[in-house]
Amino acid sequence: MSNENENTKMKMIFSTDIDAKKAIFITFIAFLFCGFQAAIYGMTTMSVAEFFGKDSSRIVFYDSFGMWGQILAMATGGFVISKIKGKNTLLLAGGMMLIASSLIALFPVLPIYMSMSFVCNMAIGFVLVACYYMTMGTVRREGEGEGKLAIMNVFFSAGFMISPLINGFVIDAAGWRTVFGLIAIMFILFVIVLLFMNISELADKEISDRKTEKEAAKENASFMSIPLVLTATAFFLFVYVEQIMNNLNQPRMKEDLGFDIKVVGAMVMTYALTQMVGRLVFGKFLLPKVKTHKYIIVSALLFGLFMALFLKASTVPAVVGFMIFLGLANSCIYPAIAGYGLDQIGHASPKATSFIITCGSIGIPVGTMMSGLIGEHFGRANAMLVGPVLLVVVVLLIYVVHRTSANKPIG
């Protein structure tokens, strides 16, 4: 019993329960603000394109370069946290977002827009790594972190949901630069909260010194396998498809269908709201009762079907209906694929987790870049039709992983 209690304490990176609660509070705010910031690029695309005299698909292509900043931050975030701790990493990210957003708003020059978008995405990457680290650092028992991470991601969805509606009115009233000014103000508040929130957090060296030989052996164990690689590939392709919805959905409604920017914001909010509801309902009541691979296959096929049919919709009521179906269909595919890939390992593996999440994250800039290029040269509808095709590939990969895992010898 004493060893069990010792192992429980080793998972905590905070000195007291109060410090742990403060950390959770900070991660909720961080994810709310990051969700709000993540939704601005689709909403500002048309206005930014008009301001710089570029095609909107070209601006989407430019935005894809900035998203590599998120990949860079995720790759280096662990090193940064080990040096300055989780809370200070969030403080660094908040400062980066504040400065970069302010420069975009004050100096609207294309090179500054592109370079500062890269910095903004780096800030998001640092926030994601630090928040996951700090949240799991509050865990006392195995499995306790799952609920905390789910709630944290709901806050991200909430920020992503309200952002399009609010920024639709902001763009209509004051222009796209004001959106970046609003982001700067939000992260000023975030930095102030961090500066006044005292948290006693263990350094990385102290945590490392507490690891047992068994835990160290697990970290050094080989994790790479064919099922994991195939699932990571499926994860990458799915995130690519999500970028099609995030970046081409708004221009299609504004430029192809002629919807007012405020209507576009309401449509995107509907999509995000149903996605958030799906995460709460399906994650709680459906996923625990069905085979994960079956859920992924059915949901991916429905998501692809709805995307294809969405391109035929031209009226506001029809688009509202498809926004609801699309949001529900893809709500839990992301965590389901990630979890299914890690299940192939058979035990918790930090290396495997890093591998599959990084593979999925690379789909963000690649999906954004390719969507912009295909949309510019072959039309926005054809760029969106890539989504259903890739989802069929995702289904095939997951089916192969299931068959491969089912045929593995026991023991």
N, C-alpha and C positions, 0 to 999 in steps of 0.2 A: 504493500500500500504506500509506503514511503517513496519507493521508486516511481510509482504511478503519479503521486503528487508532484514529485520533482519534475517529471516529464511535462506535466501540466504547466508548471511555472515557466519552463523553458520556452514555451510558445509565446509567452507574454513579452512584449518589448516595452511595456509601460510599467512604471513603478507602482501605481495605484489604480483602483477601479475608476476613480474620478478622472485620472489622466486618460484612461482608455475611452471613457464616455466623451471627453473633450475631443479626442482624436476622431471618433465616429461622427461627431457633430461637424467637425471640419471637413471630413470627406463628403458628407451630404451636401454642404455648401459648395465644395469644389466641383462635384459632379453636376449639381444644378447649374452652375455658371458655365461649366464646360459644355454641357448639353445645349445651353442657350447659344454659346459661341459657335458650336459645330454646325448649327443650322443656318448661319448667316450667309455662307458663300453661295448657296443655291438661290437665296432671295436677292442677293446683290448682283448676281451675274449679269442680268440684262442691263442694269443701270451702269455698272462698271464698264461693260462692253460699249455702251453708247458714249460714255464719258471719254474713253480712250480711242474711240473710233474703230473698234475691233468687232469681229463676229463673236457672238456669245459662246459658241463652241471653242473658239480660240482662247477665251478667258478661262473656260473650264480646263483647257489644256495647260494654261499657265498655272492655275491653281494646283494642278497635280504635282508640280515641282515642289511647292510649299509643303505638301503632305509627306514628302520624304523626310522632312524635319521631325515628324512624329516618329518615324522609324528609327532615326538616329537617336532621338531621346530615349526611346524604349530600349535600344541596344546598350546605351551608356547609363541609363537611369540607376541600375543597381550599383554601379561604381560610385555615382554621385551620392546616393543615399548612404553608402558605407562610409563616406567621408564626412558628410554634413548632416546626416539623419533625415528622417522622413519629413518632419514639419519644415525644416529649413529648405528642403528640396521644393516643397510647395511654395515657400516664400520666394525662392529663386524663380519658379515658374510664373508666379503672380507678377513679379517685377518684369519679367520678359514680355508677358502678355500686355501689361500696362504700357510699356515703352513702345512696343511694336504697333499696337493698335493706335496709339496717339500719333505716331509718325505717319501712318497711312491716312489718318483723318486730317492731319495738318499739312502734309506734303504729298498731294495726290499725283505722284509721278510713277509711271509704269515700273521702272526698276525698283523703286522703294516699295511699291505695292507687292511685287513678287518676292523681294528679299524679306520684307517684314511678315509676309504670309508664311514664309518658311520658319521664321522665329516664333510666330504664333502657334504653329503646329508643333514646334519643339516644346513649347510650354505645355501644350495639351499632353504630349507624350510623357513629360516628367510628372504631370499631375496624375495620369493613369497609373504609372508605375508606383508612385508614392502612395496613392490612395489604396491600391490593392495591398501594398506592403503594410501600411498602417492598420488597415482593417483586419487583415489576417494576424497582425500582431496583437489584437485584442482577444484572440481566441484562446479559451481555456481548455476546451474539449474538442475532440475530433468531430467534425461535421457541424460545429457551431458557426463557422464562418460562412457557410453557404447561404443562410438566411440573411446575414448582414450584407453580403455582396449583392444579393438579389434586391434588397431594399435600396442599396446604394445606386444600382443601375436603374431603378425606377426613378430616382431623382434625376439621373441623366436624361431619361425619357421625358420627364416632366419639363426640364429645361428645353429640350429639343422640340417639345410639343408647343409651348407658348411662344417660342422665338419667332416662327414664321408670321404668326398673326400680329404680334407687336411690331416686328420690323417691317411688315407690310405697310402699316400706318406710318411708321417712322420714315420710310423711304418716300412714301407719297407726300408727306408733309415737309420733310427737310432734306431729302436726298440720301444717297448711300453712305457718304462720308460720316453722317451723324450716327449711323449704325456702329461704326468703329469707335466713335467717341463714346457711345453708350457702353461698349465693351470695356473701354478704358476706365470708365467710372465704376463699373461693376468690380473690376479687379483692384481698383483703389480700395474699395470696401473690403475685398477679400484680404488684401495685404494688411489692412488695419486690424481686422479680426485676428489674423495670425500673429501680429505683433503684440496684441493684448492678451492672447491665449497662452498662458504658461503651461507647458506640458513637459513632464519628466520622462524622457525617452532613452532607452538603453542604446549605447553605441553598437555598431556592427561587430566590433571585436569582442565585446562582452557577450553577445549572443553566440558568436562562434565558439568561444571558450566553453559554453555550456552544452555543446553538442556531444552526444554519446558516440561511441565507436560504431554502433549499429546504424545510427542516422548518417554518419559520414560514409559508411559503406553503401547505403542506399543512394546518396548523392553521386557517388563515383560509379555506380552500376551503369552498364550499357543500356540505353533506352531505345535506340533506333531500331525500327522494324518496318517491314513492308506495310502492314496495316496502318501504322502511325503515319508513314509518309503519304499513303493514299488518302487518308483522312485529312491530313494537313493540306494536300492538294485540293480536295473538295472544299475545305474551309476557305482557302485562297479564292477559289472560283465563286463561292457564295458571296464573299465580301465584295468581289468585283461587281456582282449583280446588284448588291445593295447600293453601290456607288452610282449605278445607272439610275436608280430611283432617286437618289439624293441630289444628283446633278442635272439630269435631263428632264425630270418630272416637271419642275417649275418652268423652264423655258418652253416646254411643249404646251403647257396650259396657257402661258402668257402670249407666246408668239404664234403657235400653231392654231390654238383654239380661240385666242383673242379675249381671254378672261382678264378682268381687272386685277391689279396687283394685290388688292385687299382680298379678293376672292381666292386668288392663288394661295395667299397666306392661310386662309381658312381651310382650303383643301389639304394643304400639307399638315396643318394642325390636326385635321381629322385622321390622316394617315398615322401620325405619331401617337395620337390618343388611342386609337384601336390597337396599335402595336404595344403600347404600354399595358392596356387592359388584357391583351392576349398573354403578355409575360406574367401578369399576376394570376390570371385564371388558369391558363394551360400549364404554367409552371407549377402551380399548387395542386391542381386536380387531375390533369391529363397525363403529363410526362411520367409521374410515379407509377401509373397503372398500365402503361403500354411499353412495348419494346422500343428502345431509342431509335434503332435503325428504321423501324416501320414508321415512326413519327416523322423522321427526316425525309424519307422517301415520299410519303403522302403529302406532307407540307410543301416540299420543294416542287412537286408536280402541280399542286394547286397554285402555288405562287407563280410558276411559269405560265400556267393557263390564264390566270388573271392578268398577268402582264401583257400577254398577246391580245386578249380581248379588250384591255384598257386602251390600246391604240385605235380601236374602232369607236370609242366613246367620244361624243362631241358636245354633249349638253351638261349643264351643271348637275342635275340630278343623277345622271349616269356616272359622272366622274366621282361624285360623292359615294355612290354605291361601290365603285371599284376601289376607292381609297380605303373603305372599311374592309372589304375582302382582302386586299393586298396587305393591310396592316395586320390583320388577324393571321393570315397565312404564313407570314415570315417572322412573326413575333418571337418564337422560341427556337428557330432554326440555328441561330448563332450559338447560343449556349449548348444546344443539343449536339451539334457537330463537335464543338470543343470538348465537351464531356465524353462523347463517344470515342474520340481519338485518344484521350487520356485513359479511358477504360481498357484500351488495348495493352497498356503497360502492365496492369495488374497491381500497381502500387503507386503511391504518390511520388512523382519525380519532378523536381524543379527544372531539370534540363528539358524534359519532355514538354512541360508546361510552357517554358520559354520558346521552344521550337515551334509548337503549333500556334501559339498566339502571334508570334512574329510572322509566320507564314500567312496567317489571316490578315495581319496589319499591312503587309506588302500589297494585298489586294486593294487597299484604299488608293494609293497613288497610281498604281497600274490601271485600276478600273476607271479612275477619273481621267487619266491621260488618254487611254484608249477610247473611252466614250466621247471625249472631245474631238479626237482625230477622226473617228468613224463618223460622228455626227457632222463634222465640217465637210468631209469629202463624199459621204454616201447618204447623208440625210439623217435627221434625228430619229425618225421612225425605225430605220434599219439599225441604228446604234442601240435602240431599246430592244429590238428583236434578238439581239445577241444574248440578252438575259435568259429567255426561255431555253435557248440552245444550251447555254452553260449549265442551267439547272438540270437538264436531262443528263449531262455529263456528271454532275454531282450525284444524281440518283444512281447512275451506273457504278461510280466509285464506291459509294456507300454499300451497294449490294455486293460488290467484289470483296470489300473489307469484311462484311458479314459472313460470306461464304468461306473466306480464308480463315477467319477466327473460329467458325463452326467446325472446320476440318482439322484444327490443331489438335494434336494428341494431348490428352489430359495428363498433367504431371510432367 
